[in-house]
Amino acid sequence: MTARLSTDIPMHRSWFQPTPDSLWNRFRDRPRLRIASFFNLVWAVYVFGDLIFSQTLGPHWGLATAISFPLFLFFYAMSYVRPLRHLPWFIAAVALLSYGTLHFNASGGGTYIIYACAMTSFGGAPKKCLAGMAILLGIFAAIAYFSAGWPISIIATLSFIALSVGTINVIYRFNAQRDIELQLSHDEIRRLAATAERERIGRDLHDLLGHTLSLITLKLELSRRLLDRDNAAARREMEEAEQVARHALAEVRSAVTGIRASGVVAELAAARVLLNTAMIDFVYTSNAPELPTRLDNQLALVLREAVTNIHRHAGATFAEATVTMDEQICTMTIVDNGRGLAGGEGNGICGMRERVRALGGTLAFESNVQKGTIVRIEVPLTPVDRLPEPSTEPSRLAS
């Protein structure tokens, strides 16, 4: 008889195993919310508030608390690890704990209803969540006033606290969802732009190389056929094929330069999209519509690094970029109202300095902690002495 190994998860473990569509898995990319789900349980200590704030405890206070508190912890945990469609049942269970303990543990009943409203904030659209809170608090107020005999002032205060907690959670969730949607929209725009760029590159390369490569192939085939009969004609065809290939190489190099280059103007527009998505106001002005290609490309990369620093590290709410050009100098200034360069210069800033130095220009920082940063770049428009770029021309074989 063959023994069969069981791979089933024990029931007590499967209860607490997060399902794919649970709140816990929805928060997998947002660890702060996972931590907050545990930290929020700190306020559950108010379930035992009657021990401090009440002079006398009801006859069944201990029994009601001993039964309700473990159940509350169980329902609270289940609301995070079970499918989101089950959340209303766990909210209702916590609300019933509140209604049932009002007569025996006043602080416990009030605490449970606050948690029920907080849990409701994850239950759907904002209006639906607020309506659910209103229903829960309406039932709570009726039981507390007509059955438990609570004063209206206490009921109103507790209801206000519960509604405030739930509303804050709804607003936070709505803003977080909006940020995610904005990021997804930004990613989609970049994906579509990249797709369009790839299609354009494909068309350009096809137009550049399709006819040229066909011509080179024909000339090489002709030279091979002429090699045994007319060496001079064969050599002439090969030389023409070489000239065509060199011309094609120059065209490809020019096209690749255009592909790699983003340009200062394009980079300013991209910076506005990036910073506005991060809720940072960004304005820019430029009177330099056309810069030399090398200068335009390198300044665009410097601008990109500066904007990235503002986005990731500055903690700013406003930024501004200005590009001006006269007959001799191009000046670019980037200003933000963030926290400044408190941690010193990193690799990104060092890279900016190297790029500006390669152009024969200067880069200056003016930064005060909590008062923002000013980056000023000045680059001459006339060529300066510097090491030449590595040549990509094919070397001729020695004959």
N, C-alpha and C positions, 0 to 999 in steps of 0.2 A: 504494500500500500504506500503510495507516494504522498509525502507530506506537502501541503500547499502553504506557501508563505503568504501571509496577509500583508498587504500594503495599505490597508485602510488607516486613515488617521483616526485616533481615538476621538470619541464624541466631544469630550471636554476640551481637547485641543482644536478640533475643527470649528467649534463655536468662536474661538478667538483668532482664527486664521483669516486675515483680510481677504475679501473677495475682490475680483478685478474691478468691479464697479463700486467699490466702497469709498467713503470719504478718505480713509487712510491712504488708499492707492491714488486717489485724485490729488493728494498733497505730496506725492513722492518727489516732485520737483520743487517743492516749497517746504523745506525742513523747518522753517520757523513756525508754520502752522501745526506741524506734527508736535513740536516742542510745546506750543501753546495748549494743545489738547490735554497734555499732562499738567501743565502749570495751572490751568483753569480749575483743576480739582482742589487747589489750595483753598478756594472760597467755600468749599463744602464744609469747612470747619464750623461754619455758622449753623449747621444742622444741630450742633451741640450748644448753641448760644443760650438756651434756657438755663443751662448750668451756671451761667455768669449773670445774665440779665434778669432772670426771674427768681423771685424770693421763694416761691413754692412750685414744685413740679407736680404735674397731674398724676393721678393714680396709675395710669398706664403709659407714662412717658418712656420709661425704660424699654418696655415691650415694643411700643410703636417705633422707637428709634432703632432697636436691635433688628427689627424686621425690615423697616423701610430703607435704612442706609445701605445695607448690602445689595438690596434690590436696585437702589438708585445707581450704585457703582456698576452693577451688571448692565443695566439699560444704557447707561452713559457709554460704556465700552462698546456695547453692541451697535450703538448708533454710528460708530466710526468704522467698524470692521465688517458689518453686514451690508448687503446691497442697499444703494441709496433709496430704492423704492420702498424699503422697509422702514425708513426713517420716521414717517408719520406715526407708526405703531409705537416706536420707542418714545417719541415725544408724548404721545397720549399716555403711555405707561408712567412716565415721570410726572405728568400733570395729575394723574390719578393718585399717585403717592402724595402729592401736595394736598389734594382735596381730602384724602383720607386721614392725614396726620394733623390737620388744622386743629382738631379738638384736643389732641394729646401732646403735640409738640409744635408750638406756634412758630418758633424760629426755623424748625425743619420744614414745615409747610411753606413758609415764605421763601426759603432757600431753594426748594425744589421747583417752585413756579418760575423763579428767575432762570434756573438752568433750562427749564422747558422752553422758555422764550428764546434763550440763547441758541438752543438746538434748532428752533424753528427757522432761524436765519439761513440755514442751509437747505431749506425745503423747496426752493423754486424761485420764481420771479419775485422781485421786491414787494409788489403789491400783494401777492399771495402770502408771503411771509408775514407782512404787517397785519393782514386780515386774520391769519392764524393766531398771532399774538393777541389780537383784540378779543378773539373768541375765548382763548385760554384765560385771559385776565378777567373777562366778563363773568365766566363761570366761577373763577376764584373769588372775585369780589362778592358775588351773590352768596356763596357758601360762607365766606368769612363774616359777612354782615348778618345774614338772616339765621344762620345755623350756629356759628361759633361766637357771634356777638362781638366781633371786633369793632373798635371805633373807626369811623369813616376816615379820620386823619391818617391812621396807620395803614388802612387799606389803600388810600390814595398814594401815600409815600412809597409803599412797597410796589404798587402797580407802576408808578413812575420809574422806579429803579429798574424793574423788569423790562418795561418797554424801552427804556434808554439803552440797556445792555443789548437787547435784541436788535434795536434800530442801528446801533453802532456796528454790530456784526454784519447787518445787511449792507450798510454803506461800505464797509471795508471789503466785503465779498464782491460787491458790485464794482468798486474801483479796481480791485485785483483782476476781475474778469475783463474789464475794459482794457487794462494794461496788456493782458494776454492777447486780446483781440487786435489791439494796435500793433503788437509785436508780430502777430501772425500776418496782419495786413502788410506790414513792412517787409517781412520775409517773402511774402507772395510777390510784392512789387519787385524785390531784388531778383527773385527766381524768374519772373517774366522778363525782366530786363536782361538777365543773363542769357535766357533762351533766345531772345531777339538778337542779342549781340552775337551769340554763336551762329545763328542763321545768317546774319550779315557777314560774319567772318567767312563762313562757308561759301557764300555767294562771291565775295571778293576774291578769295583764293581760287575758286573755280574760274572766275573771269580772268584772273592774272595768269594762272598756270595751265589752264586747259588747252588753249591754242598754242601757247609757247612750248609745252612739253610735246605736243603732237608734232610741231615743227622741228624740234630737236631730234625726235625719233626718226622722222622722214629723212633728215639730212644725214644722220648717222647710218641709216640703212643704205642711202645712196652712196655714201663714202665707202662703205664696205663692198658694194658691188663694183665701184670704180677702182678699188685698190689694186686689182690685178691688171687692169687695162690702162688706167690713166692716173698715175700717182699724183700729178699736179692737181687734177680736178678733185681727187679724193681729199688731198690736203686742204684745198680751198673749201670744200664742203665741211670738213671738220673744224676749220677756223671759224666759219660762219656759225656752226652749231655752238662753238665756244662763246662767241659774241652774244648769241641769243641767250645762252645760259647765264652769262654774266648780267645781261640786261634783266632777265627774270629774277636773278638773285637781288639786284638792286631794288626792283619793284616789291619783292617780298619783304625785304628789310624795311622799306618805307611803310608798307602796310602794317607790319608788326609793330613799328614805332607808333603808328596811329592807334593800334589796338591797345597797347600798353598804357598810352597816355590818357589820363583823365582830364587834366587841365584844371586851372584854378577856378574858373567859372563853374565847371561841372562839380567840382569838389565843394564849393560853397553851397550849391543847391542840395547836394547830398548831406552836408552838415546840418542844414536846416531841418531836413526830414528826420535825421537821427536825433538831434537835440530836442526837437518838438515832441517826438515820441516819448522822450524821457521827461517831459514836462519842463523843459528848459527853454525859455524864450531866446530866440536867436535872430539877430538882424545883421545884414551885411551890405556893404557898398563897395563898388569897384568901378574905377575909371580906366581900367587896363583890359580892354576887350581882347587884345591880341598881344601875346608875349612870345619871344623866341621859344621854339619848341623845347629845347633842353631846360630853359629857365622855367617854362610853364609846367613841365612834368615834375621837376624837383620841388618847386614851391607847392605844388598840389600835394605831394607826399608829406611835406613839412606841415601843411595845413591839416591834413588828415590826422597826423599824430597829435597835433595840438588839440583838435576837436575830440579825439579819443580820450585824451587826458581829462578834458572837461567832463565828458560823459561818464567816465569810470571813477575818477578820483576827486574832482573838485567839489562836488556837492553844491553846485551853483544853481541859481534860478534864472540867471540872465547871462548871455554872452553876445559879443559883437565882434565882427571881423571887418577890417577895412583894407582895401588894396588900392594903392595909388602909384602912378608912374609918371615920371617926367623924362626929359631927354637923356638923363644919365643914370638914374637910380629908380628901382622898383622897391616900394616899401609895403610890407604887409604887417598889420597889427591885429592881434587877437586879445580881447579883454574878457574877463569873467569876474563874477562877484562871489566866487567860492572861497574855500578855506585856505587857499594859498599853498605854497610848496613847503609844507611843514616837514616832510620826510626827506628833503633833499632831491637831487637829480637822479633819475633812474636811467635805464637803457634807452627808453624812448626819447628823452631829452638829449642824451648823448648822440643818438642817431640824427636828431634834428640839427645839432651843431655841426656834425660831420657833413651833412648835405649842404648846409649853408656855406660852410668853409670851402667845400669843393667848387661852389659857384663864385668864390672870391668875396662873399658877403659877410655880414656880421649878424649875430643873434644875441639879443639882450632880454633878460628877465627882470621884471620888477614885481616882487611878491611880498605880501605881508600876511601873516597868519590871520585868518578870518576876515581879511579885507580884499581878497581876490588876487588875481595875477594879470600882468600885462606882458605879452610876448611881442617883441618888435624885431622884424627881420628887414634888413636893408641889403639889396643885391645890386651891383653895378650892371648896367645893360651892355657895356663893352666887354669883350672877351678878356680874361685874365690868364696869366701863365699858370698852368697846372698840368699834371701828367695826362697824356693822351689816353683815350679809352682803348682797350684792347682791340686790335683789328680783327674783323671777321671775314676779310677778303680771303678767298682760297689761294693758297700758295701754289706757284707753278713748279712742276717737277723739273729738276735739272735735266737737261737733255744730254 
